Amino acid sequence: MRNRLFTLTDRAQAFAIDAVFPKRCAVCGFRGSWVCHQCLAETRLFDPPWCPRCGIPVSGRCRCSFVPDFIERLRSAGPYDGWLRESVHLVKYQGESSRADHLAALLAPVLVDLGHVDALVAVPLHRHRLRERGFNQAGHIAEALAKIAGIPVWDALSRVRDTPHQVGLSADQRAENIHGAFRFRETPSMKPARVVLVDDVFTTGATLRECAAVLEAAGVSSISALTVC
């Protein structure tokens, strides 16, 4: 009975959200879906076979050289292009948080490829940025993915420096900008061995590198990463 009540509540919430923020294609605005069939066909999601380390399909350009040493494997739902890029922008800059659930659903089958996972760790925002934006897009995606996959979210990291935006910076500038921005958050009740970092976009790997370094120093034995694109 309790499970049935939760199901009815979830459906009611989903209906209310859809009534206020109806689904529409991220590119063309077509109503009824987060991405229409035509836009989906123009920017395809990644399919195996892919590189076992960076997750880029073997038909594409391998990006293993960008994957930080602390991260064992990286997987992404697709390229930073088309409807996928626009979806991330709408969540991140236009406040369409409900669209993050769709992005999490895209990551669910990709997460399976990483094998056993004890916990998901979202890349955190600084409190100033969080107050400005109203929510952490990586955290929202991680929470939605956790619900789908049945894996807990571990609130292991805090962002202690409010760094300037990374957009427009070179790889070296990004690394310098983000250095020392994260700190391990002591959580005595939880100490998973195998974790997956969750973020929206992988560019040069600077942010994931800093996060993974903090987790490794804290004793996490296996760290992989999962990004939307």
KESE-398883 format. One record per atom (N, C-alpha, C): residue in three letters; x, y, z; atom name. Coordinates in Angstrom, 2 decimals, padded with zeros to 5 digits. Atoms other than C-alpha are relative to their C-alpha. Layout:
REM KESE-398883
[ALA [X Y Z] CA] ...
END
This chain:
REM KESE-398883
[MET [000.84 -001.20 000.00] N] [MET [000.00 000.00 000.00] CA] [MET [000.87 001.25 000.00] C] [ARG [-000.90 -001.14 -000.09] N] [ARG [002.87 002.35 000.92] CA] [ARG [000.66 000.29 -001.35] C] [ASN [-000.63 -000.17 001.32] N] [ASN [004.62 001.72 -002.42] CA] [ASN [-000.98 000.57 -001.01] C] [ARG [001.02 -000.49 000.92] N] [ARG [001.36 002.34 -004.26] CA] [ARG [-000.24 001.49 000.21] C] [LEU [000.19 -001.42 -000.29] N] [LEU [000.95 005.69 -002.48] CA] [LEU [001.14 000.83 -000.57] C] [PHE [-001.13 -000.71 000.55] N] [PHE [004.47 006.70 -003.48] CA] [PHE [-000.12 000.11 -001.52] C] [THR [000.16 000.00 001.44] N] [THR [003.71 005.74 -007.08] CA] [THR [-001.03 001.03 -000.43] C] [LEU [001.04 -000.98 000.31] N] [LEU [000.52 007.80 -007.13] CA] [LEU [000.49 001.42 000.21] C] [THR [-000.56 -001.32 -000.28] N] [THR [002.36 010.74 -005.58] CA] [THR [000.96 000.43 -001.10] C] [ASP [-000.96 -000.28 001.08] N] [ASP [005.14 010.52 -008.17] CA] [ASP [-000.72 000.38 -001.28] C] [ARG [000.75 -000.28 001.23] N] [ARG [002.59 010.45 -010.99] CA] [ARG [-000.67 001.37 000.08] C] [ALA [000.64 -001.30 -000.17] N] [ALA [000.74 013.45 -009.56] CA] [ALA [001.00 001.13 -000.16] C] [GLN [-001.04 -001.01 000.12] N] [GLN [003.98 015.39 -009.27] CA] [GLN [000.43 000.16 -001.45] C] [ALA [-000.41 -000.04 001.41] N] [ALA [004.98 014.47 -012.83] CA] [ALA [-001.05 000.71 -000.84] C] [PHE [001.09 -000.65 000.75] N] [PHE [001.56 015.57 -014.12] CA] [PHE [000.02 001.52 000.24] C] [ALA [-000.03 -001.43 -000.34] N] [ALA [001.82 018.90 -012.27] CA] [ALA [001.15 000.71 -000.68] C] [ILE [-001.17 -000.59 000.65] N] [ILE [005.32 019.56 -013.60] CA] [ILE [-000.23 000.14 -001.49] C] [ASP [000.22 -000.03 001.45] N] [ASP [004.29 018.70 -017.15] CA] [ASP [-001.04 001.05 -000.37] C] [ALA [001.02 -001.01 000.26] N] [ALA [001.30 021.04 -016.87] CA] [ALA [000.60 001.40 000.01] C] [VAL [-000.62 -001.32 -000.12] N] [VAL [003.48 023.97 -015.84] CA] [VAL [001.16 000.15 -000.98] C] [PHE [-001.15 000.00 000.90] N] [PHE [006.60 023.06 -017.85] CA] [PHE [-000.15 -001.15 -001.01] C] [PRO [000.23 001.09 000.95] N] [PRO [005.35 020.97 -020.80] CA] [PRO [001.26 -000.37 -000.76] C] [LYS [-001.16 000.48 000.75] N] [LYS [007.87 018.82 -022.62] CA] [LYS [000.05 000.64 -001.38] C] [ARG [-000.19 -000.55 001.35] N] [ARG [009.29 020.42 -025.75] CA] [ARG [001.42 -000.31 -000.44] C] [CYS [-001.31 000.32 000.55] N] [CYS [012.19 019.60 -028.02] CA] [CYS [000.97 001.14 000.29] C] [ALA [-001.00 -001.00 -000.37] N] [ALA [015.37 021.39 -026.94] CA] [ALA [000.44 000.86 -001.17] C] [VAL [-000.46 -000.74 001.17] N] [VAL [016.10 022.51 -030.51] CA] [VAL [-001.15 000.70 -000.72] C] [CYS [001.06 -000.57 000.85] N] [CYS [012.90 023.02 -032.51] CA] [CYS [-001.24 000.42 000.78] C] [GLY [001.13 -000.40 -000.82] N] [GLY [010.44 023.43 -029.63] CA] [GLY [-001.24 -000.85 -000.17] C] [PHE [001.15 000.89 000.21] N] [PHE [008.13 020.60 -030.76] CA] [PHE [-000.54 -000.49 001.34] C] [ARG [000.62 000.36 -001.26] N] [ARG [005.67 019.89 -027.95] CA] [ARG [-000.22 -001.51 000.12] C] [GLY [000.32 001.39 -000.27] N] [GLY [005.26 016.50 -026.33] CA] [GLY [001.19 -000.88 000.32] C] [SER [-001.18 000.80 -000.32] N] [SER [008.86 015.27 -025.96] CA] [SER [001.18 000.93 000.23] C] [TRP [-001.19 -000.80 -000.29] N] [TRP [012.22 016.50 -024.69] CA] [TRP [000.87 000.16 -001.23] C] [VAL [-000.70 -000.11 001.29] N] [VAL [013.68 015.83 -028.15] CA] [VAL [-000.86 -000.72 -001.04] C] [CYS [000.83 000.61 001.03] N] [CYS [011.73 015.16 -031.35] CA] [CYS [000.83 -001.00 -000.81] C] [HIS [-000.69 001.05 000.76] N] [HIS [012.59 012.27 -033.68] CA] [HIS [000.99 000.58 -001.01] C] [GLN [-000.88 -000.59 001.01] N] [GLN [014.09 014.53 -036.32] CA] [GLN [001.29 000.54 000.62] C] [CYS [-001.19 -000.56 -000.66] N] [CYS [016.45 016.37 -033.94] CA] [CYS [000.85 -001.10 000.62] C] [LEU [-000.72 001.14 -000.55] N] [LEU [017.36 013.09 -032.27] CA] [LEU [000.85 -000.68 -001.07] C] [ALA [-000.71 000.65 001.10] N] [ALA [018.35 011.63 -035.64] CA] [ALA [001.21 000.82 -000.46] C] [GLU [-001.10 -000.86 000.45] N] [GLU [020.60 014.62 -036.37] CA] [GLU [001.18 -000.01 000.95] C] [THR [-001.08 000.14 -000.98] N] [THR [022.62 014.17 -033.17] CA] [THR [-000.23 -001.28 000.78] C] [ARG [000.22 001.32 -000.58] N] [ARG [022.90 010.53 -032.20] CA] [ARG [000.77 -000.18 001.30] C] [LEU [-000.68 000.36 -001.23] N] [LEU [023.77 009.23 -028.76] CA] [LEU [001.13 -000.98 -000.30] C] [PHE [-001.10 000.94 000.17] N] [PHE [026.97 007.21 -028.31] CA] [PHE [-000.51 -001.44 000.12] C] [ASP [000.30 001.44 -000.03] N] [ASP [026.68 003.48 -029.01] CA] [ASP [001.30 -000.79 000.06] C] [PRO [-001.17 000.87 000.06] N] [PRO [029.15 000.68 -028.31] CA] [PRO [000.10 -000.63 -001.39] C] [PRO [-001.21 000.07 -000.83] N] [PRO [031.66 -000.45 -029.27] CA] [PRO [000.67 001.36 000.17] C] [TRP [-000.70 -001.24 -000.29] N] [TRP [033.52 002.39 -027.61] CA] [TRP [001.30 -000.29 000.73] C] [CYS [-001.28 000.13 -000.69] N] [CYS [036.94 002.98 -026.11] CA] [CYS [-000.26 -000.36 001.46] C] [PRO [000.26 000.43 -001.37] N] [PRO [037.08 001.17 -022.75] CA] [PRO [000.40 001.03 001.05] C] [ARG [-000.41 -001.03 -000.98] N] [ARG [038.72 004.20 -021.10] CA] [ARG [-000.79 001.30 -000.14] C] [CYS [000.65 -001.30 000.14] N] [CYS [037.28 007.42 -022.57] CA] [CYS [-001.46 -000.08 -000.45] C] [GLY [001.41 000.18 000.34] N] [GLY [033.98 005.98 -023.84] CA] [GLY [-000.41 000.56 -001.35] C] [ILE [000.32 -000.49 001.34] N] [ILE [034.20 007.55 -027.31] CA] [ILE [-000.16 -001.20 -000.93] C] [PRO [000.15 001.13 000.95] N] [PRO [032.83 005.18 -030.01] CA] [PRO [001.25 -000.18 -000.84] C] [VAL [-001.23 000.30 000.72] N] [VAL [035.61 003.45 -031.91] CA] [VAL [000.05 000.68 -001.36] C] [SER [000.04 -000.70 001.28] N] [SER [034.46 005.23 -035.07] CA] [SER [000.37 001.48 000.15] C] [GLY [-000.30 -001.42 -000.26] N] [GLY [035.22 008.60 -033.42] CA] [GLY [001.45 000.21 000.38] C] [ARG [-001.36 -000.38 -000.37] N] [ARG [038.31 010.38 -032.15] CA] [ARG [000.20 -000.24 001.50] C] [CYS [-000.25 000.36 -001.39] N] [CYS [039.64 008.85 -028.92] CA] [CYS [000.48 001.22 000.80] C] [ARG [-000.38 -001.13 -000.86] N] [ARG [040.01 011.31 -026.00] CA] [ARG [000.66 -000.48 001.29] C] [CYS [-000.64 000.56 -001.20] N] [CYS [041.96 009.12 -023.57] CA] [CYS [001.03 000.95 000.60] C] [SER [-001.03 -000.91 -000.50] N] [SER [044.68 011.76 -023.32] CA] [SER [-000.58 001.09 000.90] C] [PHE [000.65 -001.01 -000.83] N] [PHE [042.13 014.10 -021.68] CA] [PHE [-000.55 -000.57 001.30] C] [VAL [000.57 000.61 -001.20] N] [VAL [040.91 011.59 -019.08] CA] [VAL [001.04 000.05 001.11] C] [PRO [-000.97 -000.13 -001.10] N] [PRO [042.60 012.41 -015.73] CA] [PRO [000.49 -001.34 000.52] C] [ASP [-000.60 001.23 -000.51] N] [ASP [044.92 009.83 -014.20] CA] [ASP [-000.81 -000.61 001.13] C] [PHE [000.75 000.51 -001.15] N] [PHE [042.73 009.54 -011.10] CA] [PHE [-001.29 -000.70 -000.40] C] [ILE [001.28 000.57 000.45] N] [ILE [039.74 008.45 -013.21] CA] [ILE [000.25 -001.23 -000.86] C] [GLU [-000.22 001.26 000.72] N] [GLU [039.63 004.84 -014.38] CA] [GLU [-000.69 000.00 -001.36] C] [ARG [000.77 000.03 001.25] N] [ARG [036.91 005.22 -017.00] CA] [ARG [-000.96 001.19 -000.05] C] [LEU [000.94 -001.10 000.23] N] [LEU [034.78 007.98 -018.49] CA] [LEU [-001.06 -000.48 -000.99] C] [ARG [001.09 000.30 000.93] N] [ARG [031.39 007.53 -020.12] CA] [ARG [-000.89 001.23 -000.14] C] [SER [000.91 -001.11 000.28] N] [SER [029.08 010.08 -021.76] CA] [SER [-001.16 -000.51 -000.84] C] [ALA [001.16 000.42 000.77] N] [ALA [025.62 009.82 -023.25] CA] [ALA [000.17 000.29 -001.49] C] [GLY [-000.17 -000.37 001.40] N] [GLY [026.63 011.60 -026.46] CA] [GLY [000.90 001.20 -000.14] C] [PRO [-000.90 -001.13 000.25] N] [PRO [028.55 014.47 -028.05] CA] [PRO [-000.60 001.33 000.46] C] [TYR [000.45 -001.35 -000.36] N] [TYR [028.35 018.12 -027.01] CA] [TYR [-000.41 000.71 -001.27] C] [ASP [000.47 -000.51 001.30] N] [ASP [026.26 019.02 -030.02] CA] [ASP [-001.52 -000.11 -000.05] C] [GLY [001.42 000.12 000.30] N] [GLY [022.72 019.53 -031.29] CA] [GLY [-000.91 000.08 001.21] C] [TRP [001.01 -000.03 -001.05] N] [TRP [019.80 018.77 -028.99] CA] [TRP [000.58 -000.31 001.37] C] [LEU [-000.59 000.35 -001.29] N] [LEU [022.06 017.32 -026.30] CA] [LEU [000.66 001.23 000.63] C] [ARG [-000.61 -001.24 -000.48] N] [ARG [024.04 020.55 -026.00] CA] [ARG [-001.08 000.99 000.44] C] [GLU [001.07 -000.93 -000.34] N] [GLU [020.84 022.61 -026.04] CA] [GLU [-000.74 -000.42 001.27] C] [SER [000.67 000.50 -001.21] N] [SER [019.28 020.38 -023.37] CA] [SER [000.79 000.40 001.24] C] [VAL [-000.85 -000.38 -001.13] N] [VAL [022.24 020.99 -021.05] CA] [VAL [-000.10 001.50 000.26] C] [HIS [000.10 -001.45 -000.15] N] [HIS [022.05 024.75 -021.71] CA] [HIS [-001.32 000.41 000.63] C] [LEU [001.31 -000.35 -000.54] N] [LEU [018.33 024.86 -020.95] CA] [LEU [-000.11 -000.34 001.48] C] [VAL [-000.02 000.36 -001.42] N] [VAL [018.85 023.06 -017.66] CA] [VAL [000.87 000.98 000.78] C] [LYS [-001.04 -000.74 -000.72] N] [LYS [021.93 025.02 -016.69] CA] [LYS [-000.27 001.50 000.07] C] [TYR [000.10 -001.46 000.07] N] [TYR [021.13 028.55 -017.81] CA] [TYR [-001.43 000.53 -000.07] C] [GLN [001.39 -000.45 000.08] N] [GLN [017.34 028.65 -018.28] CA] [GLN [-000.87 -000.56 001.12] C] [GLY [000.71 000.49 -001.17] N] [GLY [016.37 026.85 -015.09] CA] [GLY [-001.00 -001.11 -000.26] C] [GLU [000.93 001.10 000.31] N] [GLU [014.56 023.93 -016.79] CA] [GLU [000.44 -001.27 000.73] C] [SER [-000.49 001.12 -000.82] N] [SER [015.37 021.55 -013.94] CA] [SER [-000.72 -001.31 -000.31] C] [SER [000.74 001.23 000.29] N] [SER [012.64 019.08 -014.96] CA] [SER [000.61 -000.75 -001.18] C] [ARG [-000.66 000.64 001.14] N] [ARG [014.61 018.39 -018.17] CA] [ARG [001.17 -000.87 000.46] C] [ALA [-001.13 000.77 -000.53] N] [ALA [017.44 017.02 -015.99] CA] [ALA [-000.39 -001.47 000.21] C] [ASP [000.45 001.39 -000.15] N] [ASP [015.33 013.90 -015.35] CA] [ASP [000.16 -000.77 -001.31] C] [HIS [-000.17 000.63 001.30] N] [HIS [015.41 013.16 -019.07] CA] [HIS [001.48 -000.30 -000.25] C] [LEU [-001.44 000.21 000.18] N] [LEU [019.20 013.57 -019.14] CA] [LEU [000.48 -001.16 000.87] C] [ALA [-000.36 001.12 -000.88] N] [ALA [019.51 011.18 -016.20] CA] [ALA [-000.43 -001.33 -000.60] C] [ALA [000.48 001.23 000.64] N] [ALA [017.43 008.60 -018.07] CA] [ALA [000.92 -000.42 -001.14] C] [LEU [-000.94 000.32 001.07] N] [LEU [019.89 008.84 -020.96] CA] [LEU [001.28 -000.63 000.56] C] [LEU [-001.23 000.50 -000.61] N] [LEU [022.76 008.10 -018.58] CA] [LEU [-000.15 -001.37 000.65] C] [ALA [000.23 001.26 -000.70] N] [ALA [021.15 005.08 -016.92] CA] [ALA [000.60 -001.22 -000.71] C] [PRO [-000.60 001.16 000.66] N] [PRO [022.10 002.50 -019.60] CA] [PRO [001.51 000.12 -000.15] C] [VAL [-001.45 -000.21 000.10] N] [VAL [025.59 004.06 -019.88] CA] [VAL [000.67 -000.35 001.32] C] [LEU [-000.53 000.31 -001.32] N] [LEU [026.12 003.70 -016.13] CA] [LEU [000.21 -001.50 000.16] C] [VAL [-000.10 001.46 -000.10] N] [VAL [025.57 -000.05 -016.44] CA] [VAL [001.35 -000.49 -000.51] C] [ASP [-001.28 000.41 000.60] N] [ASP [028.74 -000.27 -018.56] CA] [ASP [001.17 000.16 000.97] C] [LEU [-001.08 -000.22 -000.97] N] [LEU [030.80 000.88 -015.55] CA] [LEU [000.05 -001.08 001.07] C] [GLY [-000.02 001.10 -000.96] N] [GLY [029.99 -002.29 -013.61] CA] [GLY [-000.55 000.39 001.35] C] [HIS [000.50 -000.25 -001.36] N] [HIS [029.41 -002.35 -009.87] CA] [HIS [000.40 001.39 000.48] C] [VAL [-000.23 -001.35 -000.52] N] [VAL [029.07 001.11 -008.32] CA] [VAL [-000.63 000.08 001.39] C] [ASP [000.53 -000.14 -001.35] N] [ASP [028.67 001.85 -004.61] CA] [ASP [-000.77 001.30 000.20] C] [ALA [000.66 -001.29 -000.21] N] [ALA [027.68 005.51 -004.89] CA] [ALA [000.31 000.95 -001.15] C] [LEU [-000.20 -001.09 000.96] N] [LEU [027.30 008.52 -007.20] CA] [LEU [000.42 001.25 000.77] C] [VAL [-000.45 -001.25 -000.61] N] [VAL [029.08 011.78 -006.39] CA] [VAL [-000.18 001.12 -001.02] C] [ALA [000.23 -001.12 000.91] N] [ALA [027.80 014.96 -008.04] CA] [ALA [001.09 001.06 000.19] C] [VAL [-000.92 -001.12 -000.08] N] [VAL [030.27 017.71 -008.88] CA] [VAL [-000.75 001.18 000.62] C] [PRO [000.77 -001.03 -000.69] N] [PRO [029.21 020.46 -006.44] CA] [PRO [000.20 001.41 -000.55] C] [LEU [-000.11 -001.43 000.28] N] [LEU [028.57 024.16 -006.99] CA] [LEU [000.40 000.73 001.29] C] [HIS [-000.25 -000.85 -001.16] N] [HIS [029.86 026.87 -004.69] CA] [HIS [-001.33 000.57 000.47] C] [ARG [001.27 -000.47 -000.55] N] [ARG [027.17 028.21 -002.39] CA] [ARG [-000.48 001.29 -000.67] C] [HIS [000.41 -001.23 000.69] N] [HIS [027.20 031.58 -004.19] CA] [HIS [-000.65 -000.32 -001.34] C] [ARG [000.54 000.41 001.29] N] [ARG [026.64 029.94 -007.59] CA] [ARG [-001.32 -000.75 000.18] C] [LEU [001.22 000.75 -000.27] N] [LEU [024.02 027.63 -006.10] CA] [LEU [-001.15 000.95 000.33] C] [ARG [001.03 -000.97 -000.33] N] [ARG [022.11 030.59 -004.66] CA] [ARG [-000.43 000.78 -001.25] C] [GLU [000.28 -000.74 001.23] N] [GLU [022.34 032.39 -008.01] CA] [GLU [-000.84 -000.83 -000.97] C] [ARG [000.67 000.87 000.96] N] [ARG [021.18 029.41 -010.09] CA] [ARG [-001.25 -000.64 000.56] C] [GLY [001.15 000.61 -000.64] N] [GLY [018.77 027.92 -007.58] CA] [GLY [000.08 -001.50 000.16] C] [PHE [-000.19 001.45 -000.10] N] [PHE [019.91 024.32 -008.06] CA] [PHE [001.31 -000.38 -000.66] C] [ASN [-001.22 000.53 000.61] N] [ASN [022.95 022.26 -008.96] CA] [ASN [-000.40 -001.00 -001.07] C] [GLN [000.45 000.89 001.08] N] [GLN [022.37 020.68 -012.38] CA] [GLN [000.62 -001.39 000.12] C] [ALA [-000.64 001.31 -000.17] N] [ALA [024.91 017.90 -011.69] CA] [ALA [-000.65 -000.77 001.14] C] [GLY [000.67 000.64 -001.12] N] [GLY [023.25 017.20 -008.36] CA] [GLY [-001.38 -000.50 -000.35] C] [HIS [001.35 000.40 000.42] N] [HIS [019.79 017.09 -009.91] CA] [HIS [000.07 -001.25 -000.88] C] [ILE [-000.17 001.16 000.88] N] [ILE [020.98 014.66 -012.60] CA] [ILE [000.40 -001.23 000.81] C] [ALA [-000.45 001.12 -000.83] N] [ALA [022.75 012.49 -010.01] CA] [ALA [-001.14 -000.57 000.83] C] [GLU [001.13 000.47 -000.82] N] [GLU [019.66 012.32 -007.78] CA] [GLU [-001.00 -000.77 -000.84] C] [ALA [000.95 000.69 000.88] N] [ALA [017.42 011.37 -010.70] CA] [ALA [000.57 -001.34 -000.46] C] [LEU [-000.65 001.24 000.42] N] [LEU [019.93 008.77 -011.88] CA] [LEU [000.04 -001.01 001.14] C] [ALA [-000.02 000.88 -001.17] N] [ALA [020.23 007.35 -008.37] CA] [ALA [-001.34 -000.70 000.19] C] [LYS [001.35 000.56 -000.14] N] [LYS [016.48 006.85 -008.28] CA] [LYS [-000.25 -001.09 -001.03] C] [ILE [000.18 000.98 001.07] N] [ILE [016.55 004.99 -011.60] CA] [ILE [000.84 -001.26 000.26] C] [ALA [-000.95 001.11 -000.12] N] [ALA [019.61 002.84 -010.81] CA] [ALA [000.00 -000.66 001.37] C] [GLY [-000.01 000.57 -001.34] N] [GLY [019.00 002.24 -007.12] CA] [GLY [001.35 000.10 000.67] C] [ILE [-001.33 -000.23 -000.57] N] [ILE [022.41 003.64 -006.17] CA] [ILE [-000.05 001.30 000.80] C] [PRO [000.07 -001.22 -000.80] N] [PRO [022.85 006.20 -003.37] CA] [PRO [000.90 001.12 -000.53] C] [VAL [-000.85 -001.15 000.29] N] [VAL [024.24 009.69 -003.88] CA] [VAL [000.80 000.31 001.26] C] [TRP [-000.90 -000.28 -001.12] N] [TRP [027.23 010.40 -001.63] CA] [TRP [000.40 001.47 -000.05] C] [ASP [-000.30 -001.43 -000.06] N] [ASP [027.53 014.06 -000.63] CA] [ASP [001.42 000.18 000.56] C] [ALA [-001.37 000.10 -000.49] N] [ALA [031.31 013.73 -000.37] CA] [ALA [000.85 001.24 -000.25] C] [LEU [-000.82 -001.14 000.39] N] [LEU [032.53 017.00 -001.89] CA] [LEU [-000.69 001.32 000.27] C] [SER [000.51 -001.37 -000.09] N] [SER [032.10 020.69 -001.19] CA] [SER [000.93 000.88 -000.83] C] [ARG [-000.78 -000.94 000.80] N] [ARG [033.24 023.57 -003.36] CA] [ARG [000.33 001.20 000.89] C] [VAL [-000.42 -001.00 -000.98] N] [VAL [035.25 025.94 -001.20] CA] [VAL [000.49 001.29 -000.64] C] [ARG [-000.41 -001.22 000.69] N] [ARG [036.30 028.44 -003.85] CA] [ARG [-000.97 000.29 -001.12] C] [ASP [000.93 -000.42 001.05] N] [ASP [033.91 030.38 -006.08] CA] [ASP [000.81 000.42 -001.22] C] [THR [-000.87 -000.25 001.14] N] [THR [035.89 030.09 -009.29] CA] [THR [-000.75 000.69 -001.14] C] [PRO [000.62 -000.59 001.19] N] [PRO [035.23 032.16 -012.44] CA] [PRO [-000.48 -001.10 -000.94] C] [HIS [000.49 000.97 000.97] N] [HIS [033.36 030.41 -015.26] CA] [HIS [001.16 -000.54 -000.85] C] [GLN [-001.04 000.65 000.78] N] [GLN [035.48 027.94 -017.22] CA] [GLN [-000.14 000.27 -001.51] C] [VAL [000.26 -000.21 001.43] N] [VAL [033.90 028.85 -020.58] CA] [VAL [000.99 001.00 -000.57] C] [GLY [-000.93 -000.90 000.68] N] [GLY [036.46 030.38 -022.94] CA] [GLY [001.43 -000.13 000.45] C] [LEU [-001.36 000.17 -000.50] N] [LEU [039.51 029.29 -020.94] CA] [LEU [000.69 -001.17 -000.71] C] [SER [-000.79 001.10 000.57] N] [SER [042.32 027.12 -022.35] CA] [SER [000.08 -001.13 001.02] C] [ALA [-000.13 001.14 -000.90] N] [ALA [043.08 023.71 -020.85] CA] [ALA [000.86 000.35 001.22] C] [ASP [-000.88 -000.38 -001.11] N] [ASP [045.94 025.13 -018.75] CA] [ASP [-000.69 001.01 000.92] C] [GLN [000.71 -001.00 -000.80] N] [GLN [043.81 028.07 -017.62] CA] [GLN [-001.10 -000.64 000.83] C] [ARG [001.05 000.71 -000.73] N] [ARG [040.98 025.73 -016.65] CA] [ARG [000.59 -000.74 001.20] C] [ALA [-000.64 000.74 -001.08] N] [ALA [043.34 023.59 -014.58] CA] [ALA [000.42 000.93 001.13] C] [GLU [-000.42 -000.97 -001.01] N] [GLU [044.74 026.63 -012.78] CA] [GLU [-001.20 000.62 000.70] C] [ASN [001.20 -000.63 -000.55] N] [ASN [041.29 028.15 -012.28] CA] [ASN [-000.69 -000.88 001.04] C] [ILE [000.76 000.92 -000.85] N] [ILE [039.83 025.06 -010.65] CA] [ILE [000.84 -000.63 001.11] C] [HIS [-000.90 000.66 -000.97] N] [HIS [042.88 023.98 -008.62] CA] [HIS [-000.35 000.40 001.44] C] [GLY [000.30 -000.24 -001.41] N] [GLY [042.08 023.63 -004.91] CA] [GLY [-001.41 000.46 000.29] C] [ALA [001.36 -000.51 -000.18] N] [ALA [038.41 024.44 -005.42] CA] [ALA [-000.90 -000.94 000.79] C] [PHE [000.86 000.99 -000.65] N] [PHE [037.07 021.24 -003.79] CA] [PHE [000.64 -000.55 001.28] C] [ARG [-000.46 000.58 -001.27] N] [ARG [037.31 019.71 -000.34] CA] [ARG [-000.87 -001.21 000.33] C] [PHE [000.73 001.19 -000.42] N] [PHE [036.33 016.33 001.07] CA] [PHE [-000.89 000.32 001.18] C] [ARG [000.97 -000.21 -001.08] N] [ARG [033.24 016.40 003.26] CA] [ARG [-000.08 -001.28 000.83] C] [GLU [-000.01 001.19 -000.86] N] [GLU [033.55 014.01 006.19] CA] [GLU [-001.41 -000.56 000.16] C] [THR [001.30 000.67 -000.13] N] [THR [030.69 011.50 006.15] CA] [THR [000.23 -001.36 000.66] C] [PRO [-000.34 001.23 -000.71] N] [PRO [031.34 008.85 008.84] CA] [PRO [-000.93 -001.16 -000.31] C] [SER [000.97 001.07 000.22] N] [SER [028.17 006.92 007.97] CA] [SER [000.15 -000.67 -001.35] C] [MET [-000.13 000.55 001.34] N] [MET [029.32 006.24 004.41] CA] [MET [001.43 000.13 -000.50] C] [LYS [-001.35 -000.02 000.56] N] [LYS [032.67 005.30 002.87] CA] [LYS [000.07 -001.03 -001.13] C] [PRO [000.02 000.96 001.12] N] [PRO [032.09 003.61 -000.51] CA] [PRO [001.37 -000.16 -000.63] C] [ALA [-001.29 000.29 000.64] N] [ALA [034.99 002.00 -002.35] CA] [ALA [-000.01 000.37 -001.48] C] [ARG [000.09 -000.24 001.44] N] [ARG [033.74 002.42 -005.93] CA] [ARG [-001.05 001.08 -000.27] C] [VAL [000.92 -001.10 000.23] N] [VAL [032.21 005.75 -006.93] CA] [VAL [000.07 000.48 -001.44] C] [VAL [000.06 -000.61 001.33] N] [VAL [031.16 007.52 -010.11] CA] [VAL [-000.32 001.49 000.18] C] [LEU [000.23 -001.44 000.02] N] [LEU [031.50 011.29 -010.46] CA] [LEU [-001.01 000.33 -001.09] C] [VAL [001.03 -000.37 000.96] N] [VAL [028.52 012.88 -012.23] CA] [VAL [000.07 001.49 -000.28] C] [ASP [000.00 -001.40 000.40] N] [ASP [028.66 016.13 -014.20] CA] [ASP [-000.75 000.13 -001.32] C] [ASP [000.76 -000.19 001.23] N] [ASP [026.91 017.69 -017.18] CA] [ASP [000.87 -000.10 -001.25] C] [VAL [-000.83 -000.04 001.21] N] [VAL [029.80 018.27 -019.62] CA] [VAL [001.46 -000.33 000.34] C] [PHE [-001.44 000.26 -000.09] N] [PHE [033.33 016.90 -020.04] CA] [PHE [000.68 000.80 -001.11] C] [THR [-000.71 -000.80 001.00] N] [THR [035.64 019.38 -021.77] CA] [THR [001.47 -000.37 -000.01] C] [THR [-001.42 000.35 -000.09] N] [THR [039.30 019.19 -020.74] CA] [THR [000.29 -000.96 001.14] C] [GLY [-000.19 000.90 -001.13] N] [GLY [038.81 017.10 -017.60] CA] [GLY [000.53 000.67 001.25] C] [ALA [-000.59 -000.69 -001.15] N] [ALA [040.11 019.79 -015.22] CA] [ALA [-000.85 -000.14 001.26] C] [THR [000.88 000.07 -001.17] N] [THR [037.07 019.78 -012.92] CA] [THR [-000.06 -001.42 000.56] C] [LEU [000.05 001.39 -000.45] N] [LEU [036.80 016.00 -012.79] CA] [LEU [001.33 -000.43 000.62] C] [ARG [-001.31 000.33 -000.55] N] [ARG [040.54 015.74 -012.15] CA] [ARG [000.11 000.47 001.45] C] [GLU [-000.07 -000.54 -001.36] N] [GLU [040.30 017.98 -009.07] CA] [GLU [-000.89 -000.79 000.95] C] [CYS [000.92 000.77 -000.83] N] [CYS [037.28 016.12 -007.73] CA] [CYS [000.55 -001.39 000.30] C] [ALA [-000.52 001.35 -000.16] N] [ALA [038.86 012.72 -008.29] CA] [ALA [001.22 -000.02 000.92] C] [ALA [-001.19 -000.08 -000.84] N] [ALA [042.12 013.79 -006.64] CA] [ALA [-000.39 000.10 001.48] C] [VAL [000.46 -000.14 -001.39] N] [VAL [040.23 014.82 -003.48] CA] [VAL [-000.56 -001.32 000.51] C] [LEU [000.58 001.28 -000.41] N] [LEU [038.31 011.54 -003.40] CA] [LEU [001.07 -001.07 000.21] C] [GLU [-001.07 000.98 -000.16] N] [GLU [041.45 009.47 -003.91] CA] [GLU [000.78 000.25 001.28] C] [ALA [-000.72 -000.34 -001.23] N] [ALA [043.23 011.33 -001.12] CA] [ALA [-000.80 -000.40 001.24] C] [ALA [000.87 000.37 -001.11] N] [ALA [040.24 010.50 001.09] CA] [ALA [-000.12 -001.52 000.15] C] [GLY [-000.02 001.45 -000.11] N] [GLY [040.74 006.78 000.44] CA] [GLY [-000.93 -000.76 -000.92] C] [VAL [000.87 000.71 000.95] N] [VAL [038.29 005.98 -002.37] CA] [VAL [000.88 -000.79 -000.96] C] [SER [-000.91 000.86 000.76] N] [SER [039.80 003.06 -004.28] CA] [SER [-000.27 -000.02 -001.49] C] [SER [000.34 000.08 001.41] N] [SER [037.96 003.25 -007.60] CA] [SER [-000.91 001.19 -000.38] C] [ILE [000.76 -001.20 000.40] N] [ILE [036.74 006.43 -009.34] CA] [ILE [-000.17 000.00 -001.51] C] [SER [000.32 -000.17 001.41] N] [SER [035.00 006.64 -012.72] CA] [SER [-000.82 001.28 -000.13] C] [ALA [000.75 -001.24 000.21] N] [ALA [033.10 009.53 -014.28] CA] [ALA [-001.07 -000.20 -001.06] C] [LEU [001.14 000.09 000.90] N] [LEU [029.80 009.97 -016.09] CA] [LEU [-000.48 001.42 -000.28] C] [THR [000.49 -001.33 000.38] N] [THR [028.79 013.08 -018.03] CA] [THR [-001.05 -000.14 -001.08] C] [VAL [001.03 000.02 001.03] N] [VAL [025.85 013.93 -020.23] CA] [VAL [000.64 000.06 -001.38] C] [CYS [-000.66 -000.11 001.31] N] [CYS [028.10 015.01 -023.10] CA] [CYS [001.42 000.51 000.15] C] 
END
